[in-house]
Amino acid sequence: MICYGWGMTKIWFTSDQHFGHAGILTYCSRPFADVQAMDTAMVQQWNDRVGPMDEVWCLGDFCAGRDAGHYARHLNGRKHLIVGNHDRHARKWQGWASIHDYHEMSVAGRRVVLFHYPMRVWNASHYGSIHLYGHMHNALPPTAQSCDVGVDAWSFAPVGFDQITHRMAQAT
């Protein structure tokens, strides 16, 4: 069970770090001088928010290359990966509590569907479930039921469920 509050495990969501991927700087107009500056800033942002006992769900495109463990070792929390299109070697990566192609969970009494790609409909979408995704690099606005949790949409850091649902409540 995941709870919120002081001294309890928190849950975070994130996506599309693209650690080690220099091309993402240009593709997404990221405000970093180089890939090392980007990686350093994102590790710092992650660790500033995420505690050692927290749960983090990364919805894909974690890093460019085969050694995600190099980055995962430096990041707080118990990390779960939803495989993205740039995670070709994910099943060989170390440092993950779990690796999924798709996952459903309950957070704060809400059914949450996790997938790297945005979907128009998903399991129980007509019954109040919500969908969190990555891949879009902040190019697709949130709706009342779905939201991009990628770092380009959230100041290069993981985001909490309350922040996500607040943003979704503001969507038109």
N, C-alpha and C positions, 0 to 999 in steps of 0.2 A: 504494500500500500504506500502510496506517495502522498505526503501531507505537505502543507505549507505552514511556515512560521519559524520562529527562532528555535534553533537546535534540532530541526527536523530536515529531512531530505527535501530538496527542491528539485523540480524538473524543468529542464531547459530544452529549447529546440533551436536548430541552426541548420544551415546548408551552404553549399557552394563556396567553401573557403578557397579551394584550388591552391592549397599550399604548394609551393615550389613551381608554380605555373606562371612564368614571366608574361606570356601572351595575354593573360587575363587582365593585366594592368591596362593595356590598350583597349581590349575588347569591351571592358566595363568602365573604362575611364576611372579606374581606381586612383585615389590621391596619394600614391606612394612613389618614392623615387626609384625603387627597384624591388625585386621579388623578396630580397632579404628584409628590407624595411617593412614590406607588407606582412610577411610571415611573423616577424617579431611583434608587430603591432597587434595582429590577430591573436597570437598566443597570450600577450599581455591582457587584451580585452577579455578573452575567455576566462583567464585565471582571476581577473578582477571581479568577475561575476559568479563564477562557478566554484563551489566549495568541493573539497575532496570527497565528500560523501554524496554529492548531488548526482542526479541522473541527467545525461545529455543524449538527446536523439538528434543525430546528424542525418539529414535527409539527402545525402549524396554529394558527389563531387568534392570529396574531402581533400584529395591531393593529386598532383600530377606525378606519376611515377609509381614504382613498385613498393616503396618503403614508407607506408603510412605510419608504421610504428615509430619512426624517427620523430614525427610530429606528435603522435598520440601520447608518447611518454612524457611530454612536456605540458600536457593539458590536464587540468583537474577534472575530477568526476569519473563516474562509471559511464563509459561511452558505448552507445549503440549506433549502428550504421544501417541506414536504408540505402541500398546500392544505387548509385547514379550512373549516368552514361560515361563518366570519366573514371569510374572505379572498376576497371576491367580486372584488376588483380586483387580485388577486395577479399575474396575468400582465403587468400594467403596472408593477409595482413594480421599483424599481432596488435594487441592492445584494445580489442573490442570485446565487450561483454556479450554482444550478440550482433549478428549480421543478417539482415532480411532484405527481400526484394520489395515487400509490402508489409505493413503492420497495422493492427488495430489495437487500441487501448482505451482505457477510461481515465480521464483527468478531471478532477473536481466535479465528478458526477456526469461528465459529458463523454459521449463516444467520440473518439478522435481517430481519423483514418490518415495514416502517414504513407506517402508515396513521393518519389523524387519528382514526378511530373504532375502538373495540375490536371485535374479531371473535371468534367462538367457534371457528372453524377458519380456517386460512390455509395458504398453500402450504408443504408439507413439515412441517406441524404434527405429523404422526404420525411424523416422522423426526428430531425434535429441534430444529427451527427455533423461534425465539422471535419474539414479536410485541410491538412497542412502539407505544403509541398515546397520544393526548391526549383531549380533549373531556370527560372525566368529572370534572375538577376534584377529584380525590382521592375520588370517591364510589364507586369500584369497586376492591375490594382486588386486589392482584397475585395471580397464580397462579404455579406453577412454570415456566410457559412464556410468560406475558404480564405486562406492567407499564405503568402510566400514568406517563409521563415529564413530565407537566404541572407547572408551577411551584407549583401548590397542593399537590402531593404531595412537593416537593423544596425547600422553604424559598426559593421564588422565584428559583431559579438553575438553570442547566443541570446535568446529572448525568452522571457518567462510567459507562462500561459495567460496570466492576467493581462499583460501588455498586448498579447495577440488578440484576446477576446475584446479588449477595449478598442483596438484598431478595427476589428471586424464590425463592432457595433457602430462605428463611425462611417462605415461604407454605405454607399447608396445603391 
